[in-house]
Each structure stands twice: as C-alpha cells, then as structure tokens.
C-alpha cells in the first residue's frame, strides 16, 4: 500500500503544528520522520491516524484521497499505530487488549480463542514470544510494545506507524525492535518510524524526512553524517559532544547506605542501594525507566510516599526523615523529572517560579510580604544568565517551550550555593540547542566542587556527562563503572547483568551488535 | 507522581527484609478476644434456639439449639486460632487468604447470634426468617449497587443512585395507581430511573460537570421534586395517585418448598427474580461479551479504547442509563413490594449504602451484591433482635455493617482498586 500525505496543515488556534507537509511512503519501505521534540511529528501522525482532523491537505491511499473521521477509519484503511504512550489496558490480558475494538464473537459471546490463535501465529512468525494470557501490567515494556505491534498486525495494517518507540527500551530491546522493523518491511509492510535519535534512524531507515517547527526542512539519505542531520533538525550547527575537563573529585559529600524504598502497595522499588558521590564529580544513574531511579531521587529529597530505610548522609549529616524544605536548605538542588508537574507552577510567572524555594528568605520577603522589586531584579539577572527565551518576566511559565521551562527550573536550583545537585532527566523534551546549554551548566556546577547526580534514561546523555556511571536494575545498583564503558556493556547491565558478566558477554559477538553499534553521537 | 514500575521488582529475591504488616492480625485478634470474653466468659447460661423450618416446607428441619456460653467459648477459641494463623503468616510477610477472613466473619456472627439470642427475653428466633428478611431488605441495595457497577466500570461515578431509587419508587407508585397495574408501575420505575441517569450522563459526559457534584445535586433535586408532588398531588387524593397494587408473590413449584433455600430464594415477586437475572447477567456480560470488554476498557483506559475505534462517550452514556433503569426497578421495591404507597424520601439513604457495597464488593457485580446482602442482613438482624429483646441497643447493630465497610475499604481485606478512569471525563484532544 502506498501512502501519501499531500500538503497537510494542522493548526491549533493561531499556532501551526504542521504546515504544508507532503510525504510519500512506498510499500515495504522504512520511512523515518526525524525531528526534535515538539517539531510536530506526533501531531502529523495523529492527523494520519484520524485522531486530529487536518486544517488543510489530503491523505491519499494508493493514489485515492481518503478522509478519516476517527482511528476506526484509519485502521480500516490499513494504518496501524504504536503510540509513544502505549494504548494498552493494564488490567487486561494480552488477548483482551488485542481483541478490543475488533472482537470475534460467537452468538454475542466473546471468542478469545480465535484472538489467541492469531496472536500465537504472529508471535511465532516474528519471534515475539508473547503469551496471550499474560496480564499486560505484568509485562516488561519491550513486550508491551510487541503487543501494540500485534494489535496493528491483527488488524491487517499495511502501514505501521511507530511513534518514538525506543524511548522506553533498553539498548538491546531497541536493537531487537529495529530487527523487527526490518522483518516487517521485508514482508511488505511499510513502516513510519518517528524518532529524534539519529543513531537509530540511520541504522534502519530507507528514507529520512526531517521536520522542524512543523515543516519539512529536507530529505536525507541514511548515509548522511550525524552532524549534518542534527544541523538539519535544529536549524544550525550544534556540538554533539560535551566539552569537559577531567574531574577532580574532592572528599565524599553524599553517602547512601543500604537504602530501601517500599511503595505503599508493598512493592520494593529501591532495594539496598549503596552509592557515594564526591565533590566535583558527576555520577550518572543509568537504567531503563521504572527501575528505581525516580524513587532514589525522591528518597534523597524526602519526597517519597513509600517507607524508606537505610541512610543518606550529606557531609556526614543524615538527610532521611527530614522535610523537603530542610533538605533544600542544607544545600541540595533538585530538578525533578516531570517539570510540568513537580518543577514549575505553570500558571505562575517566570519571576515567581524563579523564587519558589526562596521566597521565605529575607532577600525576597519581609514580615510575610513578598518584595516584588527584589524578585524582579533576580528574574532579570537569571533570564540573562540562563538565556531564558520568554516574552517577559511576568509571562506564565507554562507557556514557555520545554527547553525554556527547564532553564527556569535549572536557574532557580542553581541560584543557591549547593553541596549536592540532583537532576532527573535534565534534558527530557528539551530542544537540542538548550540541551547543549544545560549540559554546560551542569559541568560548570561540577567544576565549582558540587557533587552532581544525574538521573537519565538517555544512554548518550549518561555517557557524555558522567564521570562515573551507576546502573540501576530492579531497584539495585548492578555496577558502578567508568564513563568510558562501551554502550553495549552498559546496555547489558541495564538488562540486569553485572559489569563483569556484561563485559564477558560483549566479548563474544552477538547478532545484536551488527545493527546499530558504531555511532556514539548525541541524540 | 512516581512512574509506575515497568518491570516487576518481585522477580528477584529481596536483599532487605520485607516490611511486616500486623494490621489484619491486630484487628482479628481484638475481635477474637472480644468474642471470647463477651460471647464466652460473660455469656448466658440459657440456650439460643434458631428455628430453620417454615410452613410449607417439604419436610421440617429440627431447630438449632446452641448453649449460649459454650458456643461462645468454642467460637472464641476458633477465632483466636484464625488470628494466630494470621499472626504466623504475617511474620513471614504473607497475608491471610480471603476465605479465612470470611470464615472468621461467619463464625463471629454465629457466636454473636448465640450470645444475643440466648441473652434475650425469648431466646428463640427463626434463622430462615432472618436470612429471608436479609435478602428482602437487600433488594433495593443490590439493584442500586448494580447501577453503581455499570457506571463506575465504564468510568462514570454514579452518586445519584439514591435519586434513581427514589425516582423509581415514586414513578412506580404513581403509574401503578393510575393504571391499576403493578407491572406497568414496575416498567415506569425503570424509565424514571433511566431518566434520572440520563441527566447525570449528559452533564457528566457531554458538559464535563464534576460527576460527584451532579450526582449529589440530582439526589437533592429528585428528593425535592418527588416530595413536592407527594405533598401537593398524592396526599390530596391518595386513591387516585398513591395506592398502587402490590406485586404478587410467585413461588416456584417444588423449589419454593425446599427447607431454608425455598423460602429465602424462591418465594419472590417478579422483582426478586429480576434481581437474580440482573446480578448474574451483568456479571456474565461484563466478563464474557463484546459489550463487557469495551465497557471495562472504557472504564480503565478510555484513550486506548478510542484509538481502537470504540465510541467512549456513547458507550458510557448508555451504560449509565441502563444502570439507572436497573436502580429504578430497585426503587419499585419500596412502593410495589414493601408498602403500597409512596412517602417522602422513603429510600432513606440506601443509594449511598449501595455505593458502599460497590466498594466493599470491589466493583464486581457478584461481590457488590454479596456486600449489599451483608448490609441487608445487619439491617434485618437489628429488627429481629429488638423483637427478641437482646441487651444490645438496635442502633448499635445498625451501625455495625458500616464499621465493617470502613475497615474493609481501609484495606483490611486487601487493597481495593477501582476502575482506573472512574470519575474522569474523556475529552478527545
């Protein structure tokens, strides 16, 4: 099936998320849409999938114009989609999830047997190893993604859209997914692969279309240089590496001993972690999302809702059991992983957000009243220092772009003298230009002698920033390794192997290597 | 706030010991000691007679005679034993299985009955009558709770059960009197319940008004409206508007003559039999039909259902409406079965009790129906025991099931998890 988008535009009010986009996807082709977060890739795909109605333009299937009033129409036309956030009902079995919306019934009664048979058939054909009767919430993310693919294939999808499919996968799972995409293309299914990760796109795509600010800015060949693709994506030359001097670690500042966090539902989320960070070094916490990183940083900040045991000391003083305000006051800066939810008050102005944790100090308030002049002076200073692009200091923080929001959070946290700086996913959803800047600031903070802990699921970010890397798996540290450890070894560790096992495994060549090993650039 | 664990941490043996919860053990232990002391040590020397036989049985069963103090002591020991097992399990980080908690509950009630009846002025009750009454008082609760199940499983919180019951009761009385036909009254009750539901559905689903607030306001509205019409129309001319015929009892041949079971289950009016159909039907349909699968999906993850072509809001609308019709039938119980007239606010808060049953029954139609039965049992127990003349004030008995609910909902029986999207309107982006 040949799929064409012809001059698609999609406007939300005055804002054009897509403008005049034309793309042709040939049968059996892997067509990659490359673009930064917020470039309009997902909007485009939601238009294609019938979730949004285009403001202008046509969709053509095999040369005939079609209109989709909903996902049902798109599916009927042979378009399947694997969403970035999986569209699976967690408490349903695999079979129930696959059946939903396309149920086989016998006299009105659900016939899951037929669905199970189809799942097994597809699972065998592509080597998915998916049990139709497993509960989805019990499955690892990689398997859940396969369930999504099965859902599309059961509905006879001829074009499969994968929206940022690798964001939640380990490097090994990513390699497997790239293999699956090749298999699908080999069987005649077209694949639209949406990503901002150059390495993966280069490894698998037949054709690359680059999107920036809602427009197609060019097509590229998979053999193009990463720097060339990055420049196309961002609109200017970007440095793909972080310049940093060798670390000069001082004495230990943060010391975590036998830390365990148990969620209210009894799940052990952090399971006996020992870590220490010295002043002037960056320790990066690597791992697939959901392996205890969130809980580790929340435990340090006194934010967790579970029960915490063990010990966390800062310069020898215990942090556990102290309130979040106490922890902040003792010299800890924190960038939470979800800035919209925990890092900013969206309706507040940039100026107010910049003093959220400081408004009690004499500098910004007296006798319970704020000092607007001091706050204004502060915001002017920080906006310049951090190059925050905002219409004014009194604009609502929620209206800024992701990168600028993150700069506000970072500016606030770094405006106090710190002993320890904890940043969770510091560049998630941030444009490449801002990433460069934020990384520089993090390294600068390290060079002032602060202990820095970076929690990131982006392996590239971890490798570039870290002086040492601790890999978390199922709430435990499987190993602490130097930053020059290879991606493959780190990937195996993220799947639960110890450093030694991973090194040994990696020494024997495996099929996973041939797919996407060589490029080590940013993104 | 924290991201859900995507991998299951339990696949590795834990390095650090699990935290041990003694909550269940402590509560069970306290209850066991209470039973041992009050029902046993301080029990009466009289015997409690629990009659099983009723008129019309195929054969008469002998009455159950329980010596007060001895029964109390035996029950007390058994309860202590269960609490002990719970303690041993808790130390190993395990939980008492749910059935053991149920056995504990049944034993406790038995001990309580033996104690309360043997201490009474006339130490004899009909156990069959007690259970039969429990089901009868449970009827509106069960219909109400099913309405809640249908709403919440498809993602709409249905606080308006009270209004649906009351609307059904009023409509049944009015139409039953006007037409002189109880069955037409029953149908109009279902229609009235559905209409109340539709108002809830339109505001909650189409206009995205807070579902709790719409529900509460609807209850007050229906109470006011029926109260007004009762005062202005019905009281003025009861013969024309408020003397509905009673529904006939329809005993099922043979089945109704089986001792204990027959009188309890098979001497119902049409409402009672509809109840069985509704509970089993909703339970089966939720689990085994296309409609059920879609309904559950819409209540758990509406966006996922939408991306698969399920019409989320329309499904929610019709499910809430169906729930209202079911609750309306429950309302007809008040005016076509219990008493042959409508009085102001005669549903007496049972719609809210039905909500409690919904949670105690963990959003499962069968579970919710059993929970509603438990509440019906407690209600009827209070009535029966006040006739016997027990030392316990009846108000205290009436409080009991709600104390049980609070404990149960607080997590004694295990974590109860409702449909994930319940109460959240679905808006397409």
Interface residues (C-beta under 8 A of the other chain):
Chain A: X46 X49 X51 X52 X70 X71 X72 X75 X81 X83 X86 X87 X88 X89 X90 X91 X92 X96 X97 X99 X100 X101 X102 X103 X105 X108 X109 X110 X138 X140 X141 X151 X168 X258 X260 X262 X263 X265 X266 X267 X268 X269 X271 X272 X288 X289 X290 X291 X292 X294 X295 X298 X303 X304 X305 X307 X309 X310 X337 X338 X341 X342 X474 X475 X476
Chain B: X1 X2 X3 X4 X5 X6 X7 X8 X9 X10 X11 X12 X14 X15 X16 X18 X19 X288 X289 X290 X292 X293 X294 X296 X297 X300 X301 X303 X304 X305 X306 X307 X308 X309 X310 X415 X420 X428 X429
